[in-house]
Structure formats: C-alpha cells, structure tokens
Amino acid sequence: MVMVTPAWVQRLQVTGLLAGVLLIGGCASWKVNQAAAELASVGPGATLERLESIQVPDRDRAQYLLNTGILKLYLGDWTGSREDLQAAKRIMQSLQAVSVSENFAAMTTNETLRSYDGTPTDRVLVHVMLALGYLFSGDPDGARVEMLQANVTMQTLAGDDSTRGQLASARFLAGVVYERQGEWDDALISYRHAYRILRERGETIPEALQISLLNLTRRQGFADEYRQLQQAFGREAQLPETGEGEWLLLYFDAVVSRKTESRISVYNAEVDTMISVVMPQYPQGYYQPRHLTLAAPEQRQRSEVIENLEVRAREDLAAEQAKHLAAATVRAVAKYKMVQKAQSQNDIGGVLMNIASVATEQADIRSWNMLPASLQVARLRAPATAPVQLLETGQPLPALQALGSRRLALVMASSLTDHPFIYPPPPASAVTPAPDATDEKGESHEAP
C-alpha cells in the first residue's frame, strides 16, 4: 500500500528544512557578529582564536576570510593575512557573476541565502589591506600591484555623479607606495585623486595629504599648482633638509559598527494590507575618532581621519536599501499569499507555515565588521638621528638613520594593540621597549 503524504505535511517538511538550514547559518553569523562586538575589549588575538573555532557556511566564507585577514594584519601575521584576504578577494570577484539559484533562494526565503560578495568599500579596502601587508613584509612590488588593482576596482565602481566605492585612503596609500619607490609623478597623481575625493565629499583634508601634495608639486616644479595649494591650505611645503627624513603614520582607530535588523510594516496594494518586512540597519552612530601623535624633538603631528569607515559603511547600506526593501516586500507578499491559501482551505499547515514564514525572514546583517572605524594618517619631518615616539602610548620608534633609508619611513599602529609595525624594519637593537609594554588586554608585546 502506497502512503500519500498530505500536502500540508510536505509543505511543513520543506519549511522545516529551510528553517533548519537558516538556524545553522544564522548561528554562525551570530557568533561572528558577537566576536566583532567584543573585539575592542578582548583584542585581535583572542578574537582570531574564537573565529577559527567557528564553522561557517560557504556563502559566508568571504566575510569570514575578510575578518580573519584583518585580524592577522593587526597582529603582524603578514603571510596568514595575505592568504585570507587573497582568498576573500577571489570569492568576491567570482560572485560578481550572478548566481541564479542563490537569487531564487534569496527572493523566496531571505537575503542571507545569498553568498556574501562584499560592499563597494569592501572590494576596494581588500586591496588596501593587502598592500599594507605586502609593504610591511618587505615587498613593495606586491603593494604596488595591489594599488594598481584597487585603481581598476574603483574605476569599475565609479558612477557619473557618485563617489561610491571611491576611497581617499586607497588613493593616498597608492601615493605613498609610489613615492617610496621614487615614482614622483604617479605619487602626485594619486594624491590629487585623494584630494578630489575628499573635496567632493566635503570632508576635511588631513595635514598629511596637504604636506604630500605641497612637497611633490614643489619637488616636481608645478609652480602654479603649488601656489594654488599654498593658498588653499595656508602652509608651505615641508621638504626634508640635509640630515632630515620623514615619518608617515597609518593609524587604525576603534572598530566599525555592526549591522542590526529592524522589522517595519509597509502597505502593499496587491494584497491590500500591511506587510511586515525585516531590514538591515546600522545603530545610531556615536563614534568619535581618537588620535595618535607622532612626536619628534621640537615638533609633533597628530593623526587625522582620511577615511571614516563608519560613514562609508552607512553610505553603502543606504545605497542598497531601496533594493533590499523591494526584495523583502516581494518575498513577504509571496509568503502571505501562500499562508492565506492554506488557511482558506482549513489547512492546519497554514498556521504552522505562518509561524515558519516569520521565523525564516531574516535581514542580511553580514558585513566586514572587524575593520577599524577610521583610517588616520600623519606625516612628520624629523632629524635622521633623532628617535621618535608615539606620544599617547609612549611607544618609542628608532631614529631614521637606523632604518637604512631616509626617504620615508612608515609606522602602522592600531588602537587594538600597543604593538606598532615599522617599514623598513629596524634591526632588533634599534628600539628600546617602553617600560611595562603591555596593552590593555594584558598581552605582552616585544618591540618591533
């Protein structure tokens, strides 16, 4: 005898399966978000250990690798960071080709069933973080390649009247990479691009960029442009004199906000009723940048924001919200019709499906949520024989002459750890550890 499963049981089985899949994926996503929430308090090392214990579905793999990659960068694991970020980059690039099956699942169930392919900011920043990893591991050519790829990505993302996907920080870092290699013209072009982006956004031009533009226009003999910049900035070029060199500080401050979700009601004429939909959102922002100061004898320079990633993250989400709302509404209407039909037929499965349809509706709150809240820069001219200090942390840096290069030395620091990284790397004897050199997480750090 052949047993026929009632239609409502079949529907319930399918819905239960979907709910189970979502529960597994949602659990992993929740764990990653929770780890991001605690990053500032426990530090990158403990957070990385926590992430490495989480099994994530393939559709979340790019987000996972972006986060492990940035944590390894904070910790100075250049090889590990490069491997993770390169893998994330490949996934995001491959996902630019639309997956029909994933789109169907996202349209009928929820957006979390779509593979994470990154925001425009993610797709550019992955090149920036890779370039930093290459640079501080002693591979300036690798950094240069990433900056060229960032340029291609930004050109692809560029709109006629939008700065979406255009990052001043990426242009600035490209200028630094070119300048260190003596490619003055390319460096100046990149600094000009950074200046243009910040002006179009109405954002403050950090002194490090002002100095970079003034120095290079004067060095390259662009007299008219130099005079215009002089008037705009109210300052002169600060080219190093004999016996001097320059420090450039790259500072990562705090941790960017995480997305949350909110349920809203919208009227739909097709079914003539209010439909409940779930949307991603960012909580109200209270971020106030903290700064780090480069101090040399008789002068100092405080870091300034060149990329506010709190703002970029919200801009990326706002640009997608109309699409999110349309998709969520279509999905909610389809589920509503399905439940109404089942209930009109006195189908007990209709009640259960109503509950399941609510349970399976989730907003996509995935993001690269372990990025810093802002990228900051400072540029300081200093005597080649004088030690320099990161003032707020008391961390000493070596004299420029100990680095074997007076052109432009780089230091990368993060508010998540007191351990800065220097390029070119100094000999072990060049830096004296600060007294009691432990960070607020209780982790001891050796001098770089």
N, C-alpha and C positions, 0 to 999 in steps of 0.2 A: 504494500500500500504506500502510495506516494504522499508524503506530508507537504502541504502547501503552507508556507509561512505567510500570515496575514500581511497586507501591505503596510499597515501601521507599524508592525514589528520590524519589517525590513527598513522602513524609514528611521525608526528609532535606533536600529543597529548601526546604520550609516552615520547618523548624527552622533551616536555614542563613540564611534570610531574617530570621527573628526574631533570631538571634544577631547578624547584621549591623546590624540596627536598634538592638539593645541596645548594641553596641560603639560606634556613633556617639554615642548619647545618653550612655552611660557615660563616654566620653572627655570630653565637655563637662562632665559632672558632676564628674569627677575634677579637671579644670582649675580649676573654680570652688572646689572644696574645697582644692586646693593653694594657690590665691591667698589664701584665707581663712587658711590656716596661716602664710603669710608676711606677712600684713597688719601685724602688730606690728613687724616688722623693717624692712619697706620703706616703710611709710607709706601713707595713703589715696590719694595722688596716683598713685603708681606702680601700686598695686593696681587703681585705676579704669582706667588705661590698659590694663592686662592684661585686665581683664574685657571691655572694649569690643572687644577683638580676638577674643573667643570667640563662636562661633555656637552658640546653644543651641536645642534643640527647643522647640516651642510649649508642651509640657507642663511645661517647666522655667522658663517665662517669668516667672511670678510671683516665684519665688525669685531669679532674676537681677535683676529690677527692684527688689526689696526691697534687695538688696545694693548695686546702683549708687546707689539712692536714699539709703541711709545714708552711703555714701562721699562723695557730693556734699554731704550735710549737714555732715559733718566738715570739708569744705573750704570751706563757706560759699557754695556754688552753690545758692542758695535756689530759683531757678526750675527748674533741672535736677532738683534733689532732689524738688521738688513734682510735677513731671511724671512722674517714675519711680514715686514712691510712690502717686500717684493711680492710675496705670495698674495697678500691682500690686494695689491695693485693689479696683479694679473686677473684675479677674480672679478674685480670691479670693471676692468676693461672688457672682459668676456661677457659680462652681464649687460653691457650696453646694447647687445643684440637681444631683442625682446623674446622672452620665453612665453609661448602661447599657453602652455599648461599651467605655468605659475600665475599668469594673468587671470586665467579662468578660476583657479582656486582662490585668488585674492578677491575677485569680483563676487564669488558666491559665498565665501566664508569670512575671511578678513585679510587685511594687508600684511599680517605677519607671516603669511604663507608665501610671500614673495621674497626672493633672495635679496639680502642687503647689498645694494650696489653703490652706496655712498652718496653724500650730497656733493654739490659742486665744490664746496670748500674742502671736503674730504679728498676729492680727486686731485686737487692742487696741493694740499698740505702733505699728502703722502710723498710727493716728490721733495718737498722742503725737508721733511724729517729724514728721508733717505739721504739727501745731500749733506745734512749735518752729520749723519752717521759716517758717511764716506770721508768727509773733511776731517773729523776728529780722530778717525782711524788712520789718517795719513794718506788718503787717496783723493787729492784734489781733482784728478781727472774724472773719477767716478762722480764727484759732486757736480762737476761741470755738465756731465751727461744728464744728470737728474734735472738740473736747471734748464737745460735745453728742452727736455721732455715737459717740464712744467710750463714753459712758454707755449708749446704746442697745445697742451691741455687748455690753457687759458684762452688761446685763440679759438679753439673749438667751442668753448663755453661762452665766448663773448657775444653779447647782443648789441643791437644797433644803439640802444639808449639805456643800457644797464651795465652796472659794474659787478653783476652777479658772477661769482666764480673768478673774479679778478682780485688777487691778493697782493697788497703792497709789500707784505713781508716776503713773498716769493720773489718779487722784483728786486727788493733790497738785498736779499741773500745772494741772488744771482750777481748783483753788482759787486758784492764782497768777494765772491769766488773769482770773478774776472779780475778785480783789482789786485787780489793777492798774486795772480799769475801775470801781472803786468799788462793785461789787456785793457788799457785805459778807455778806449773808445767804446767797447762793449759794456764796460762797467758804467760809463756815463749814461749810455742808452738805458740801461736797466734802472739806474737811479732816477732818471727822468720819468720812466714809466711809473715807478713807485710814487713819485711826486704828483703825477697826473691823477692817479687813482685816489690818493688822499684828498686832493683838491676837489675832485668830482663828488666825493662823499662828504665834503665839508668837515673833514677831520683834521686834527692838529698835526702839523709836520714836525716830527721829533728832531731834536737838535742833531742827532747822529746823521740823519738824512740831509739836513741842511749843510752840515760840515762836509759830507761826502760830495754833494753837488758843487759847493763852492770850491773845494780843493781841486776837483777834477776839471771843472771849467777853467780855472786859473792855470792848472798844470798843462792843459791841452790848448791853451791860447784862445778860448772862446770869450773874447773880451766883452762883447755886447751882452751875451747870456750871463756872464759873471756879474756885470753891473746890475742887470735886472734882478738877479738873485740876491745881490747885496741889498738892494732897496727893499725887496720882499721880506728878507729875513732880518735886516738891520744888524748885520755882522760881517766880518771879514773871513777870508779863508784861513785855515789853521794848518798850513803845511809844516811838517816837521823840519826843524833846523838841524844843523850838524850836531851829532850827539844825541838826537832825539828819535823816537819812534812813536807808534800808535797802538793803543789797545781798543778792541771792539768787544763790547759785552752783548751777549744774547741771553735774555733772561725770560724764563717761563714762570709765570705767576699763577698760583692757585689752580683750581680745576674747573673746567667748564660745567655749566648746569646740565642736569639730565632731563630728558623729556618725561612728562607725565601724561595722563589721559583724562579727558573730561567727557561727560555724557550730556548731550544737548538735544533739544527737540526741535524739529523743523516740520513745517506743513508741506504735505505732498498732495497735489491736486489729483493725481492719478487714482489714489485710494481715498481721497477726501478726508484725511485725518492727519494728526500729528505723529511723526515717526521719530523714534529715539535712535540717535546715532552716537558713536563714540569717536572722538577726535584726539589726535596728539596735540600736546601743547607744552610750552615751557612755563615753569612757575614765574611769578613776578621776580624780576631781577634786582638784586641788591648789591651786585658786585662793585667793589671799589678797588681799583688797582693799588697794589703795594709795590714799592720800587726798591731797587738795589743801586748802590752808589759805587762807582769806580773812583778810588782816591789815590792820587799821586802827590808827591811833595808840592805844596802850594797850589794845588788845583784838584778839582773833583768834578765828576759828571754823573748825574742821576739818570737811571734808565727811564725811557718814556715808551708809551704804547705805540707800536707800529701796526699791530693787528689785534683788534678786540674780538676775540673768538666768541664771546658771549653775544655780541651783536651779529656776527656773521651767522651763527647757528640759528638765531631767531629770524634773520632775513631769509635763509634757506627754507625754513619751515613755512614762513608766511607766503613765499612764492609758490608753495605746493598746496596750500590749504584749500584753495578752490577745487583743485583736482581731488584731494582727499575727501572733501565734503560731498562732491558729486558721486564718487565711487561708493562712499558709505551710504548715501541715500538710496542709490540703485540697489545695493545689497540689502538694505533694511526693507525696502519695498518688496523685493522678491521673497524674503523670509516671511514678511507679513502676509502676503498672498498665500503662501504655502500653508501657513498655520490656519488662516481663515478657511481655506478649502477643507482642511482636515476637520476643523471644528464644525463646519456646516454639515458634514457627513456623520456627525456624532462619533467621530473617530477619537478614541481615548489617546491615540498617539499625538493628536493635535495639541493637547495640553502639555504633554511631555516635550514635544517639539518646540512649543513656545518657550519653555524654560531653557531648552538647549540652544535655541537661536540667540537668546540673550547671552548665555554663557560663552558661546563661540564668537561673539562680537568683541573684538579687541582692537585698540588703536595700536599702530606701529610706533612704539616708543624707542626703537633702536637708534643709536647714534654713536659717533666716535666720542664717547663720554669720558675719556681719560686724558683728553687734550688739556693743555693749560687754558685758563680763562683769557689770558692775553699773552702775546709775544711782545717783548720790550727790547729796546736797543739803547746803547750808549757808546759814544766814541770819545776817546781821550788821548791827547798828546802828552807824552811823558819822557823824561830823560832816560836814555837807554840803560843807564847804570842804577836807576832808582827802583826799589821794589814798589809794587802797587798793592792795594788792599781792596777787598770787597767790604765796604765800611760797615754795613748793618750786621754782617755775620762775623766780622773780624778775621775773615779768611785771607791770609797773605798770598800774593802772587809773586813769581820771580821777576827779577829785572829783565828787561827785554834782551839785553846782551847775552843772557844765559840761554835764550831760545835759539840763538844762531841766526835770527832773522829780525831785522828792524823794520821791515816793510809794514806789516800789520799783523799783530798777534790777536788771537781770538780767545775769549773765555765764555763758556756756556754754563749757566747756572740755573737752578730750579728752586722754587720755594719749598718743594717737597723733600729736599735733601740739602745738606750743607757742603756737599762734595762737588766742587766745580771741575770742569774739564778744560784743558788748555791746548791750543794748537798754534804753532808747533809744540809738541810735547817737550817739557823741560827734562833735563837729567834729574834723577831722584834726589840729588843733593841740592837742587836749586831752590826748593821750597821748604821752609820750616813750618811744621804743623802748628796750627793755632792751639793754645792751651785748651785742654778738655774738649778736643774736637769731636763732639758727639752731636747728632742732630736731635730734634725734639721727639723723635720716635725711639731714641735710645740706641741708635745704631752707630757704631764707631766707624770712622772713615779715615783712611790713610790719605795723606796729601797726594795730589796727582803728580 
